[in-house]
């Protein structure tokens, strides 16, 4: 029996739309009725995850768990979150509900290993909190994959670019600036670049740099479809 997919979104709204669209693309349908049912809570009022962890501003846990419970109450059989930084509260969100909350870092790692055979080294293009917490590094290094980070100046520039995307700025300058940071990690030996903020898949694509991009949003969407369709068990994902 197929499951209803719940999207705990709003972080940001554009990234939420991107994940929704990718779930649809990962699950081709011939009619309206063939599609999975998807319920989206685009809760843009959830406090900033980067600021909460780095600056001690309002903790988003209450808002995240509240949205998760709302999706569960509405009948969802699984939850996906289009925000990498929100996964710093993944355990809290999972503990708040009885349905599985899929994990974007683990999904991206499995996707990367399939996309790039023999993967040993990747670069991470993400928000500041991804580097300070090492959440991606831990997920990939557990599978023997080294993760490169930009230098501090480039990390700051990546944050500026993320804020531009959140403003709706998908201009050529933002695309080129994002790709430039990614390319420098490729030049340092990265075999692929993790798009470790859900804003970056809106402006960085395969072909923009010399190595493949690892779209964490797409990876999460594909796993959501596979779980919802019963192709894989969430218990097997770890």
FENSULZI-V803298 format. One record per residue. N is the residue number from 0. RES is the residue in one small letter. SS is DSSP state (~ for helix, > for strand, _ for the rest). PHI is phi in degrees with one decimal (none if undefined). OMEGA is omega in whole degrees, 0 to 359 (999 if undefined). Layout:
n:N res:RES ss:SS phi:PHI omega:OMEGA
n:N res:RES ss:SS phi:PHI omega:OMEGA
//
This chain:
n:0 res:x ss:_ phi:none omega:183
n:1 res:x ss:_ phi:-71.8 omega:182
n:2 res:x ss:_ phi:-102.6 omega:172
n:3 res:x ss:_ phi:-78.4 omega:180
n:4 res:x ss:> phi:-91.8 omega:176
n:5 res:x ss:> phi:-105.6 omega:177
n:6 res:x ss:> phi:-108.9 omega:178
n:7 res:x ss:> phi:-90.7 omega:193
n:8 res:x ss:> phi:-113.5 omega:181
n:9 res:x ss:_ phi:98.6 omega:188
n:10 res:x ss:_ phi:-123.9 omega:355
n:11 res:x ss:_ phi:-96.9 omega:180
n:12 res:x ss:~ phi:-58.0 omega:180
n:13 res:x ss:~ phi:-64.0 omega:178
n:14 res:x ss:~ phi:-65.0 omega:177
n:15 res:x ss:~ phi:-64.7 omega:177
n:16 res:x ss:~ phi:-61.7 omega:180
n:17 res:x ss:~ phi:-62.2 omega:179
n:18 res:x ss:~ phi:-64.6 omega:178
n:19 res:x ss:~ phi:-55.9 omega:181
n:20 res:x ss:~ phi:-63.2 omega:182
n:21 res:x ss:~ phi:-72.8 omega:173
n:22 res:x ss:~ phi:-61.1 omega:178
n:23 res:x ss:~ phi:-61.7 omega:182
n:24 res:x ss:~ phi:-68.8 omega:179
n:25 res:x ss:~ phi:-77.1 omega:184
n:26 res:x ss:_ phi:-133.4 omega:184
n:27 res:x ss:_ phi:-56.8 omega:181
n:28 res:x ss:_ phi:-137.5 omega:179
n:29 res:x ss:_ phi:-93.5 omega:179
n:30 res:x ss:_ phi:-135.7 omega:175
n:31 res:x ss:~ phi:-55.0 omega:187
n:32 res:x ss:~ phi:-69.9 omega:178
n:33 res:x ss:~ phi:-74.3 omega:183
n:34 res:x ss:_ phi:-70.5 omega:170
n:35 res:x ss:_ phi:-65.4 omega:171
n:36 res:x ss:_ phi:-81.1 omega:182
n:37 res:x ss:> phi:-129.9 omega:175
n:38 res:x ss:> phi:-114.0 omega:184
n:39 res:x ss:> phi:-114.5 omega:169
n:40 res:x ss:> phi:-108.5 omega:181
n:41 res:x ss:> phi:-88.1 omega:186
n:42 res:x ss:_ phi:-93.1 omega:181
n:43 res:x ss:_ phi:-73.0 omega:180
n:44 res:x ss:_ phi:-85.6 omega:178
n:45 res:x ss:_ phi:-62.3 omega:182
n:46 res:x ss:_ phi:-58.1 omega:182
n:47 res:x ss:_ phi:-58.8 omega:184
n:48 res:x ss:~ phi:-74.7 omega:179
n:49 res:x ss:~ phi:-62.9 omega:181
n:50 res:x ss:~ phi:-65.3 omega:180
n:51 res:x ss:~ phi:-61.6 omega:183
n:52 res:x ss:~ phi:-80.6 omega:186
n:53 res:x ss:~ phi:-91.6 omega:186
n:54 res:x ss:~ phi:-119.4 omega:179
n:55 res:x ss:_ phi:73.9 omega:177
n:56 res:x ss:_ phi:-77.8 omega:187
n:57 res:x ss:_ phi:-51.5 omega:181
n:58 res:x ss:_ phi:-74.8 omega:181
n:59 res:x ss:_ phi:-83.9 omega:187
n:60 res:x ss:~ phi:-54.6 omega:183
n:61 res:x ss:~ phi:-59.9 omega:181
n:62 res:x ss:~ phi:-68.9 omega:179
n:63 res:x ss:~ phi:-64.1 omega:182
n:64 res:x ss:~ phi:-69.4 omega:177
n:65 res:x ss:~ phi:-63.7 omega:179
n:66 res:x ss:~ phi:-65.1 omega:179
n:67 res:x ss:~ phi:-61.7 omega:179
n:68 res:x ss:~ phi:-64.5 omega:179
n:69 res:x ss:~ phi:-60.6 omega:179
n:70 res:x ss:~ phi:-65.2 omega:178
n:71 res:x ss:~ phi:-63.4 omega:180
n:72 res:x ss:~ phi:-62.5 omega:180
n:73 res:x ss:_ phi:-81.2 omega:174
n:74 res:x ss:_ phi:103.6 omega:180
n:75 res:x ss:_ phi:-66.7 omega:179
n:76 res:x ss:_ phi:-101.9 omega:175
n:77 res:x ss:> phi:-161.0 omega:181
n:78 res:x ss:> phi:-129.3 omega:172
n:79 res:x ss:> phi:-127.8 omega:187
n:80 res:x ss:_ phi:-124.2 omega:180
n:81 res:x ss:_ phi:-83.0 omega:175
n:82 res:x ss:_ phi:-158.8 omega:181
n:83 res:x ss:_ phi:-66.4 omega:183
n:84 res:x ss:~ phi:-63.1 omega:178
n:85 res:x ss:~ phi:-62.4 omega:180
n:86 res:x ss:~ phi:-72.3 omega:171
n:87 res:x ss:~ phi:-66.6 omega:176
n:88 res:x ss:~ phi:-109.0 omega:184
n:89 res:x ss:~ phi:-55.1 omega:182
n:90 res:x ss:~ phi:-61.4 omega:179
n:91 res:x ss:~ phi:-66.8 omega:179
n:92 res:x ss:~ phi:-66.0 omega:180
n:93 res:x ss:~ phi:-61.6 omega:180
n:94 res:x ss:~ phi:-67.2 omega:183
n:95 res:x ss:~ phi:-82.7 omega:183
n:96 res:x ss:_ phi:-133.4 omega:180
n:97 res:x ss:_ phi:-96.6 omega:179
n:98 res:x ss:_ phi:-91.0 omega:182
n:99 res:x ss:> phi:-68.7 omega:172
n:100 res:x ss:> phi:-109.9 omega:184
n:101 res:x ss:_ phi:-68.4 omega:189
n:102 res:x ss:_ phi:-118.0 omega:188
n:103 res:x ss:~ phi:-66.3 omega:180
n:104 res:x ss:~ phi:-65.7 omega:180
n:105 res:x ss:~ phi:-67.1 omega:178
n:106 res:x ss:~ phi:-62.7 omega:182
n:107 res:x ss:~ phi:-66.8 omega:180
n:108 res:x ss:~ phi:-66.3 omega:178
n:109 res:x ss:~ phi:-62.6 omega:178
n:110 res:x ss:~ phi:-63.3 omega:181
n:111 res:x ss:~ phi:-62.6 omega:182
n:112 res:x ss:~ phi:-66.7 omega:176
n:113 res:x ss:~ phi:-76.7 omega:184
n:114 res:x ss:~ phi:-74.3 omega:185
n:115 res:x ss:_ phi:-124.8 omega:181
n:116 res:x ss:_ phi:-58.2 omega:180
n:117 res:x ss:_ phi:73.5 omega:184
n:118 res:x ss:_ phi:-62.2 omega:180
n:119 res:x ss:_ phi:-127.0 omega:184
n:120 res:x ss:> phi:-148.1 omega:178
n:121 res:x ss:> phi:-130.4 omega:172
n:122 res:x ss:> phi:-106.9 omega:181
n:123 res:x ss:> phi:-113.7 omega:175
n:124 res:x ss:> phi:-108.9 omega:185
n:125 res:x ss:> phi:-151.7 omega:179
n:126 res:x ss:_ phi:-84.4 omega:184
n:127 res:x ss:~ phi:-55.0 omega:185
n:128 res:x ss:~ phi:-68.8 omega:176
n:129 res:x ss:~ phi:-65.5 omega:181
n:130 res:x ss:~ phi:-80.3 omega:184
n:131 res:x ss:~ phi:-71.5 omega:181
n:132 res:x ss:~ phi:-91.1 omega:181
n:133 res:x ss:_ phi:69.1 omega:185
n:134 res:x ss:~ phi:-64.2 omega:175
n:135 res:x ss:~ phi:-73.6 omega:180
n:136 res:x ss:~ phi:-56.2 omega:181
n:137 res:x ss:~ phi:-64.5 omega:182
n:138 res:x ss:~ phi:-64.5 omega:182
n:139 res:x ss:~ phi:-79.8 omega:182
n:140 res:x ss:~ phi:-66.4 omega:175
n:141 res:x ss:_ phi:-63.7 omega:178
n:142 res:x ss:_ phi:-108.6 omega:175
n:143 res:x ss:_ phi:78.1 omega:182
n:144 res:x ss:_ phi:-111.3 omega:179
n:145 res:x ss:> phi:-76.9 omega:180
n:146 res:x ss:> phi:-116.7 omega:176
n:147 res:x ss:> phi:-91.9 omega:176
n:148 res:x ss:> phi:-120.0 omega:172
n:149 res:x ss:_ phi:-67.0 omega:175
n:150 res:x ss:_ phi:-72.1 omega:188
n:151 res:x ss:~ phi:-60.4 omega:180
n:152 res:x ss:~ phi:-62.6 omega:180
n:153 res:x ss:~ phi:-73.4 omega:174
n:154 res:x ss:~ phi:-62.1 omega:178
n:155 res:x ss:~ phi:-64.9 omega:178
n:156 res:x ss:~ phi:-65.7 omega:177
n:157 res:x ss:~ phi:-60.7 omega:178
n:158 res:x ss:~ phi:-64.4 omega:178
n:159 res:x ss:~ phi:-62.0 omega:180
n:160 res:x ss:~ phi:-66.8 omega:177
n:161 res:x ss:~ phi:-60.3 omega:180
n:162 res:x ss:~ phi:-64.3 omega:177
n:163 res:x ss:~ phi:-63.9 omega:179
n:164 res:x ss:~ phi:-63.1 omega:179
n:165 res:x ss:~ phi:-61.9 omega:176
n:166 res:x ss:_ phi:-78.5 omega:183
n:167 res:x ss:_ phi:96.0 omega:181
n:168 res:x ss:_ phi:-86.6 omega:178
n:169 res:x ss:_ phi:-110.4 omega:187
n:170 res:x ss:_ phi:-70.8 omega:178
n:171 res:x ss:~ phi:-61.4 omega:179
n:172 res:x ss:~ phi:-62.8 omega:179
n:173 res:x ss:~ phi:-67.8 omega:178
n:174 res:x ss:~ phi:-63.0 omega:182
n:175 res:x ss:~ phi:-66.2 omega:179
n:176 res:x ss:~ phi:-64.1 omega:178
n:177 res:x ss:~ phi:-66.5 omega:180
n:178 res:x ss:~ phi:-64.9 omega:181
n:179 res:x ss:~ phi:-64.2 omega:178
n:180 res:x ss:~ phi:-64.4 omega:179
n:181 res:x ss:~ phi:-62.9 omega:183
n:182 res:x ss:~ phi:-64.9 omega:179
n:183 res:x ss:~ phi:-64.7 omega:176
n:184 res:x ss:~ phi:-71.9 omega:175
n:185 res:x ss:~ phi:-62.4 omega:179
n:186 res:x ss:~ phi:-65.0 omega:179
n:187 res:x ss:_ phi:-88.7 omega:175
n:188 res:x ss:_ phi:111.1 omega:177
n:189 res:x ss:_ phi:-66.0 omega:179
n:190 res:x ss:_ phi:-85.6 omega:178
n:191 res:x ss:> phi:-162.8 omega:181
n:192 res:x ss:> phi:-122.3 omega:175
n:193 res:x ss:> phi:-74.7 omega:171
n:194 res:x ss:> phi:-87.3 omega:191
n:195 res:x ss:> phi:-92.7 omega:168
n:196 res:x ss:_ phi:-142.1 omega:187
n:197 res:x ss:_ phi:-70.5 omega:171
n:198 res:x ss:_ phi:-79.7 omega:186
n:199 res:x ss:~ phi:-67.2 omega:175
n:200 res:x ss:~ phi:-64.2 omega:176
n:201 res:x ss:~ phi:-82.2 omega:185
n:202 res:x ss:_ phi:-133.7 omega:179
n:203 res:x ss:_ phi:-124.8 omega:186
n:204 res:x ss:_ phi:-135.4 omega:172
n:205 res:x ss:_ phi:-53.2 omega:182
n:206 res:x ss:_ phi:100.2 omega:178
n:207 res:x ss:_ phi:-75.9 omega:179
n:208 res:x ss:_ phi:-131.2 omega:189
n:209 res:x ss:_ phi:-80.2 omega:178
n:210 res:x ss:_ phi:-126.1 omega:181
n:211 res:x ss:> phi:-64.7 omega:172
n:212 res:x ss:> phi:-96.1 omega:179
n:213 res:x ss:> phi:-108.4 omega:185
n:214 res:x ss:> phi:-79.9 omega:183
n:215 res:x ss:~ phi:-64.4 omega:178
n:216 res:x ss:~ phi:-64.6 omega:179
n:217 res:x ss:~ phi:-64.1 omega:179
n:218 res:x ss:~ phi:-59.7 omega:180
n:219 res:x ss:~ phi:-65.8 omega:179
n:220 res:x ss:~ phi:-60.8 omega:182
n:221 res:x ss:~ phi:-65.1 omega:178
n:222 res:x ss:~ phi:-65.7 omega:178
n:223 res:x ss:~ phi:-62.2 omega:179
n:224 res:x ss:~ phi:-63.8 omega:181
n:225 res:x ss:~ phi:-63.7 omega:178
n:226 res:x ss:~ phi:-71.1 omega:182
n:227 res:x ss:~ phi:-63.1 omega:180
n:228 res:x ss:_ phi:-86.1 omega:179
n:229 res:x ss:_ phi:79.3 omega:180
n:230 res:x ss:_ phi:-75.1 omega:176
n:231 res:x ss:_ phi:-136.1 omega:177
n:232 res:x ss:_ phi:-91.4 omega:177
n:233 res:x ss:~ phi:-61.3 omega:179
n:234 res:x ss:~ phi:-66.6 omega:182
n:235 res:x ss:~ phi:-84.0 omega:187
n:236 res:x ss:_ phi:-88.6 omega:179
n:237 res:x ss:_ phi:70.5 omega:999
//
